Amino acid sequence: MNYIGSKHTLLPFLLKTIENVVGEDLSDKVFCDCFAGTGVVGKAFKPLVGKVISNDWERYSYVLNRNYIGNHLEMAGKEDYISYLNVLPAVDDGLIYAHYCKGSGSGRQYFSDENGKKIDAIRRQIEDWYVSGEISENMYFYLLCSLLESADKRANTASVYGAFLKEIKRTAAKPLVLESADYLVNDKEHEVFCEDANLLIKRISGDILYLDPPYNSRQYGANYHVLNTIAEYRPFVPKGKTGLRDYFRSSYCSKLTVLESFESLIQDAQFKFIILSYNNEGLMSQPDIERVMKKYGDYDFYSLQYQRFRADKEEKRNHHANRTTEYLHVLIKNI
Ligand SMILES: C[S@@+](CC[C@H](N)C(=O)[O-])C[C@H]1O[C@@H](n2cnc3c(N)ncnc32)[C@H](O)[C@@H]1O
């Protein structure tokens, strides 16, 4: 998934830093990914640590993590369900077609008509199976995760769901194929939450706390609202041209509130090693972060400079690369 702030490309840097600070053998450690997004960090640590605790307050993210992290046992027949769902007849009275496809008269075009109707048919069938007891909770989240990932590949957007494209683009015109969202099978139990990180932190404890909050004012609930609709699939009144639904506003996305939230998170954390990802373009400055973290133990930071191509047209035209510095702020907390 093309996700704002995804740490996919920064995984080697994160892994190396954590091994430097904590040690190479992480097999008995409890690792918490507190702002988990796509789950890519939790996925990388799942085979290395004793337990992953994963959290993100967005429902779509919970679905991804509940599958990729929470599911850890083999599930017989899961591919058969995928095959069945792939040949379901489309329906034209579902939420996605009604609110996000042009043919329904919604005025929006996040998906082609055919794909919108197919998403509705699959989503409804998954719910029916779950409610009737045909499938387990683990299977439910595996199938939902498969649907979210597959639908996202057919979205008619430039990247996020803040707007849709006027014309159907090439990838959005292709028929949606439900692909299996395979997860790593291992013999360890993991935990997945869907809560405000500042509340959850008061109830959990462990060894390594990885923090990757939003850096800027872009709210995830607004940028991925369509995925929340597929995940929740309950009636709602879409607002305005983009069909936005109500969404959570994170205190990490405002200059006025970010430092206070960050400090209370650090203060409440019952973890010895706390690692924060942040870049040089974020709402908190490096000295701000250092000042807060230093109050609670030994602080250090590691940096990585990389070239990032900006998605805005002007810079693309000039093939201009932007140098971004990604920081890992490390606190060894006195607990
Ligand atoms: C930078 S992204 C994380 C990206 C993730 N590490 C990845 O690689 O996919 C920040 C995440 O924080 C979540 N978030 C923002 N405020 C939150 C809060 N108060 N509690 C829990 N999650 C929050 C957002 O939904 C978003 O997924």
The ligand as a MOL file (V3000), in Angstrom:
LIG
                    3D

  0  0  0     0  0            999 V3000
M  V30 BEGIN CTAB
M  V30 COUNTS 27 29 0 0 0
M  V30 BEGIN ATOM
M  V30 1 C 3.5760 7.7640 10.0550 0
M  V30 2 S 2.1530 6.7560 10.1340 0 CHG=1
M  V30 3 C 2.7990 5.1980 10.5990 0
M  V30 4 C 3.3760 4.4730 9.4340 0
M  V30 5 C 3.8160 3.0550 9.7400 0
M  V30 6 N 4.9950 3.0210 10.5690 0
M  V30 7 C 4.0940 2.3070 8.4500 0
M  V30 8 O 5.2670 2.1040 8.0980 0
M  V30 9 O 3.1210 1.9600 7.7680 0 CHG=-1
M  V30 10 C 1.3560 7.3190 11.5820 0
M  V30 11 C 0.1610 6.5050 12.0390 0
M  V30 12 O -0.2800 7.0110 13.2920 0
M  V30 13 C -1.6900 6.8030 13.3990 0
M  V30 14 N -2.1550 7.6960 14.4870 0
M  V30 15 C -2.1960 9.0460 14.5040 0
M  V30 16 N -2.5660 9.4890 15.7090 0
M  V30 17 C -2.7650 8.3860 16.4930 0
M  V30 18 C -3.1400 8.1980 17.8540 0
M  V30 19 N -3.3940 9.2290 18.6660 0
M  V30 20 N -3.2100 6.9350 18.3230 0
M  V30 21 C -2.9660 5.8670 17.5170 0
M  V30 22 N -2.6160 5.9940 16.2180 0
M  V30 23 C -2.5100 7.2440 15.7120 0
M  V30 24 C -2.1990 7.0850 12.0050 0
M  V30 25 O -3.4330 6.4610 11.7670 0
M  V30 26 C -1.0590 6.5400 11.1250 0
M  V30 27 O -1.3310 5.2460 10.6690 0
M  V30 END ATOM
M  V30 BEGIN BOND
M  V30 1 1 1 2
M  V30 2 1 2 3
M  V30 3 1 2 10
M  V30 4 1 3 4
M  V30 5 1 4 5
M  V30 6 1 5 6
M  V30 7 1 5 7
M  V30 8 2 7 8
M  V30 9 1 7 9
M  V30 10 1 10 11
M  V30 11 1 11 12
M  V30 12 1 11 26
M  V30 13 1 12 13
M  V30 14 1 13 14
M  V30 15 1 13 24
M  V30 16 1 14 15
M  V30 17 1 14 23
M  V30 18 2 15 16
M  V30 19 1 16 17
M  V30 20 1 17 18
M  V30 21 2 17 23
M  V30 22 1 18 19
M  V30 23 2 18 20
M  V30 24 1 20 21
M  V30 25 2 21 22
M  V30 26 1 22 23
M  V30 27 1 24 25
M  V30 28 1 24 26
M  V30 29 1 26 27
M  V30 END BOND
M  V30 END CTAB
M  END
